[in-house]
Amino acid sequence: MQNYLLTTLDDGSQVITEPLPSVRSVAIGFWIGAGSRDEDESRAGLSHFLEHLLFKGSRSYSALEIAETFDGLGGELNAATARDYTVVYARVLDEHLETALDVMSDMVFAPALADLDSEREVVLEEIAMVEDTPQELIHDQIARAVFGEHPLGRPVIGRADVISSVSRRTIGAYHRARYTADNVVVAAAGSIDHTRLVGLVERMAEKRGEPATRRPAARPPFVAPPPPSLLFQRKDTEQYHVCVGAPGIARSDLRRFTASVLDSILGGSASSRLFQEIREKRGLAYSVYTFASQYADTGQIGVYVGTREENLAACMEILAGEIEVMISKGPRDGELLRAKENLKGRIMLSMESTSNRMSRLGKSVITDSELLSLDRILAEIEGVDRDGVAQLAGVLLSPERLSLAAIGPSEERFLTAAERISPGLVSARAA
């Protein structure tokens, strides 16, 4: 049973809460409609850099005071940047809500944008760390292979050449354009009174004394996916890190429940086909899994495997074979039931966390997605059938839709192995 309340304030900001009387904590988040897909090529990484700078001080609090305040509350404070939003979130005791809200509001709406050069170096180190971690870097590569030059194809973390040269003026202009009241959602779950929170948020807005609303610029729409592509980055690694991917399901598409079941059966759990066939039965890889992302107008689906050179061809053969069987025959006996129960169990267990409940509320509102009740979600999962899974597998994972990305020592060896997945892409690459 969910009981959430949503209020739109005069300045355009929205407040959504889910009271949970049985707890003493409050999870609260400021969800901002500013992500990497809102950047042009010359500002790649600005959303992520700005997220870092929110912690470097604000109009009323220094960076040290922000840290000391939350340490003194025994609370947690963090932030994250995605392709379609940025979130600053915290968890505190209910008695400390007003203090936490005051600090977070100042961070979000009035950052000092201080210590620019020192934090610039931190982000550059983070980019370098990803470059040195091929199992992370490969996910940026497959996004570029799937989405091409669209902003969804760029790394959220940004590019070193942009971060090393971007000015405070440019960052400030981006903040003013995207961090507007009508582009912010305040979400909270736990020991919270909705009316009180609305009053506190209104009081913070009055204290800022800002003009009403300044609608942010429209996002570049994702009209149609580019043709599939193949990307290879040579690195002297012990393993080949490979991703196979394609455009997926949008956040509003009801087929997303079928896609979640497909993901679980193919590679999203310990009993999944790829995990069992590649790791457990043959010992060909330590890490193999499927993954999926959903955005307002599209999504991404993919498979990752990291394996040594002598096992690469066998892994690609198994991957291609399991996709073919899923398309032609659908789930095997017991797989469908197990996957549905797995999903339902994970969702219900996650709802024991106030932070997860808050995130569900905030993400739904900031991305303009329908907020379904838990009963409706469980019913949609239960309604997934074998034919639906097979049909969606055929739509999403047909060979002509698949892009490939790999990191490893020899492109030639990878192309030979990848021919089983997409002979057309391999032939085009070799031509």
N, C-alpha and C positions, 0 to 999 in steps of 0.2 A: 504494500500500500504506500503510495507516494502522495505527499501533500505539499506541493510547492506553490509559491506565490510570486507573481511578477508585477512590477510597477515601473512605468516609464515616467521619469522626472521631467520637469519643465525644460531643463537644458538638453533633453534628448537622451541622457544616459539611462540605462536600465538596471534595475536591482531585482535579482531573483534569489529566493531563499527556500530551503527545505528544513523546517524545524525538526529536531530529533531530541525529544525531552529526556531520553535515557542517558545522554552523554553530558560531560562538562566542558568539552572543547568546542571550538568553532574553526572550521576551515573556510577561509575567505580568499577570493581571488579577484584581481582586476584583469579582465580579458579585453585586450585591445585589438581592433581589426587592422593590424599592421604586421605583415609577414613578408617573407622573401619574395612572394609573388607580386608584391606591391612595388618592387624596386625595378628600375631599368638597369641596363647593363653597366652603366657608369657608377651605379650605387649598389652593386651587388654586395650584400652583407651588412647593409646599413641597419636593418631591423635588429639583427643580432648584436651588432656593436652598441646600438642604443640601449638594448636590454642590459648590457654590461654596465653602461654609464649610469643607469638609474640607481645603482648601488654606490656611486661615488659621491653622493651628497645631493641635497635639494635646497630649496629656498630656506627652509627652516631647520634642516638637520645636516650635519656633516656625515661623511661616510662612517667615521668612528661612532658617532652618535646613533646612527641607524643600527650598526652591529651591536652596540652596547644595549640599546633599547630592547631588541629581541632576545639577546642573551639574558637580560634582566627579567624578562617575562617568562623565561623558560620555553620560549616559542621557537618555531621554525619559519624561516623566510627564504624564499628562492624564486627563480624565474625561469622561463623557457621561451624559446622562439621556434615557431613552426612556419610552414609555407603560407598559412593563411591567418595567423594570429600570433600575438605575444601575450604571455600571461605572467603576472607577478602574484605569487600566492603565499599564504602563510597559514599556520595553525597555532592557535593560542587558547588559553583558558577563556571562558566566556567573560570573566570579570575584566579581562584585558582587551576586549574587543575595540573599545573606543581609541585606546592608545595605538593599537596596531593599525587601525583604519586611518588615523591621522598621519602616521608615518608613511604608510603605503600610498595614500592619496597624494602626499607631497612629492614622493618619489616619482609617481606616474605623471602628474600634471605640472610639476615645477622642478624638474631636475636641474642641477647646477651645471651639468656637462663639464665637470671638473676633472683634473688629472687625466686629460685626454691622451697625452703621449704615453704615460705609464700603462693605461688600460689598452691602448693601441698595441703595445708590445705583448700584453697578455693574450689578446685575441690572435695576434700573429703566431704566438707560440701554440695556441689551440689549433690553428690551421695547420701548422707544421706537424703537430701531433697526429692529426687525421691523415696527413700525407704519409706519415710513417706507420700507419695502422691500416694495412690493405683491406682487412675485413670490414672496416668502416668506410674507407674511401670507395670501395666498389659500389656501395649504395648510391653515392653521388654519381658515379659513372653510369649506372643503369638508369637513373632518373634522366640524365642527359640523353642517353640512347633512346628512351621512350618518348620524352617530351621535346627533344630538340632544342631550338632557340627560345622557346617559351619560358617565362620565368620559373615555371614549375620544374624545369630541367636543370636549374642552377642550384648549387649547394646552399643550404640555409646559412651556413657559417660564413659564406662570402669568399671573396678573392683577396689574396695578399696585396696585390697592387692597388686595389681600391682602399682597403683598410689602412695601408701605409701612407696614403696621401689625402684621405678625406678630411675636410676642414670642419671646425666647430660650427661655422656658419651653415654649412650644408646639413650637418646633423640637426642643428636647431630648426632649420626650415622643414626638415622631414618630420621632426617631432610636432611642430605646429600644424602640419598638414594632416597627420594621421592620429595623433593623440588628442582628439577632440571629444568633447563630452558625448556627442551622439554616436561616437565610434567606440564606446567603452561600456562594458557590462560588469557590474559588481555582483558576484555570485557568492553565496554562503550556505553552509550546511552544518548542522549541529545544534548546540544550545543557543539558539538565536530567535529573537523576536523580530518579525518582518517590519512592523511599523517602526520600531526603534531604529533598525538599521537604515531604513529609508530616511528617517529624520537626521541621522548622523551623516549620511551621504549628502543630503541637501545642505546641511550646515557646512560641510567641507567645501561644497561648491560656492556657497555664499562667501566664505572666507577667501577663496581664490579670486572672486570678483571678476570672473571672465565673462565675455559676451556669450550669448546663448549658443547657437550651433553654427559650425562651419563644416559643411559636408565635405568629407575627404574625396579625393579624386577616385574615379571608377577604376576597378581592377581590369587588367587586360583579360578579356574573355578567352576561354579555351574552346575555340570553334570546332576544330577537328584535329585529330592526332596526326603528326607527320608520319611518313613511311618508317617502318622499323629500320633500325640501324645496328651496326656492330662496332663496338669500341674496344680497343686493346691498349693497355698501358704496360710497357715493359718495365719490370722491376726484378732485381735479383732476390726473389723470395724463395723460400723452401717449398711453398705450396702455390698452386694456381687458385686464385680467388675468383669465382665465376658467379655471375647473376644472369638469369633469364627472366625477362619481364615484358609486360604489355600494359596498355591502358586498362584501368579497372572500372569499378562501380562508383558512381557519385554518392555523396552522403545521403541524398534524398531518395535514392533509388531503392525500392522495397526488395529488389533482388540482392541487396547487401546481406540479407540473412542467409540466403542460399550461398552467397560468396563466402561467408564466414564458415559455413559447414564444409564447403569445398576446400577451403584453406586448412581446416582442421584435419580432414581426411588425407589430403595430399602431403602436407609437411608441417602442420602446425601443432603437433603433439607428439609425445613419446611413442604412441602406437601408430602414428601415421605411416603411410606407405613408404615415403622416401627415407624417413628416419630408420625404419625397420630394414628396408632393402639395402640401403647404402651403408649405414653405420652398424646396425645390430647384427645383421646376417653375414655381411661381407667385410666389415671393418675397413671400408674404403675411405672414410672421412670421419673426423671428430665432430665437425659442425656442418649440419645440413638442415635447412628449414625453409618454409614458405613465409611470405610476408605480404601485407596489403596496407594501402593508405587510401583514405577517402577525402575528397575535397568537394566544394560546392557544385562543381560542374563536371568533374571527372574523378578518376582514381588511378591507382596503380596496383598491379598484382605481380608477384615475382617469386623466384626461388633462388636461394644462395647455397653454394657448396664450396668448401675449401678442401683441397686434396692435393696429394703429391702427383708429380708428373706421370708416374707409372700407373696411377689409378684414374687419371683424368678421363680417358676414353670410356672406361667402364662406367663411371659416374654419369657421363652424358648419355650413354646408351640406356641406362636404367631410367634416367629422368625422362627421356623421350618416350620410352616404353610405357611408363606409368601414366604419362599424360594421354597417350593414345588409348590406353585401356579405360581411363576415366571418361574420355569422350565417347568411346564406343559402347561401354558396358555400364558406366556409372558406378556407384559405391557397391562394394561386396556385402555379403550377409553380415550383419552386425555392425558394420562400419557407420552406417547412417545413424542408427540409434545411439551408438557410443559418441559420435561427434556431437549430436544434438544435446545429449546429457552433459557432455563436457562443457559446451558453450553455456548452457543454462546454469550449471554449477558455478562456473567461473564468474558469471555475471552476478549471481546472488551472493557469492562470497565477497566480491568486490564491493558490494553495497554495505558491507559492515564497516567500511572506511568512510569517515566524513570527508576526507580529501577526495576520494573517488566520486562521491555523490556531488560535491561542489563542482568538480571538473565536468561531470556529465551535464550539469545545469549550464555552466558558463560556456562550454564549448558549443552546446546546442543553440544558445541564444546568439552568440557572437558570429556563428556561421549560418544563422538563419535557417536552422534545421528543425524539423518537427520533433518536439520532445515527447516521445512515446512513453506511456506508463510501463512499468516493469511487467505487468500482466500481459500487455499487448506485445512486448518484445518476446516474452516466453512463448506466447501463442504463435507469433510469426516464425520463430525457430522450430516449434513443433510442427508447423505446417509444411516445412521443407520436405520434398519427396525425392526419390531416387532419380526420376526422369528430369526433374528440375535441376539437380546437380549436374547430371550428364550434359543437359542442354547448355547450361551456363559455362561448363568447362569447354564445350565446343565453341562458344562465342568468345570467351576470354583467352583461351590457350591454343587456338588453332595455329599451326606452324607459321602461316603467313602474317600473323599479328605479332610474333615474338621478336623482341630485340635481345641482343647479347652484349655483355660487357665482361671483361676479364682483366686481371692483373697477374703477371707472372713473367718468367724468364724468356719464353719462346712463343712468339705469335704463331709460328708455323705449327708447332705442336698443338696449340689451342685450336687453330682452324681445322686441323685434321679431326680432333675430337668433336668439335662443335658442328661438323657437317651433319651429324645425326639429328641435331636439333633443328637447324635451318639451312639446308643446302643452298637455298637461293642467296641468303646473306653471305655465306662463305664464298660462293662462286663470285659474287659481286666484289667482295673484298680482294679476292685473289686476282681479279681481272686487271 
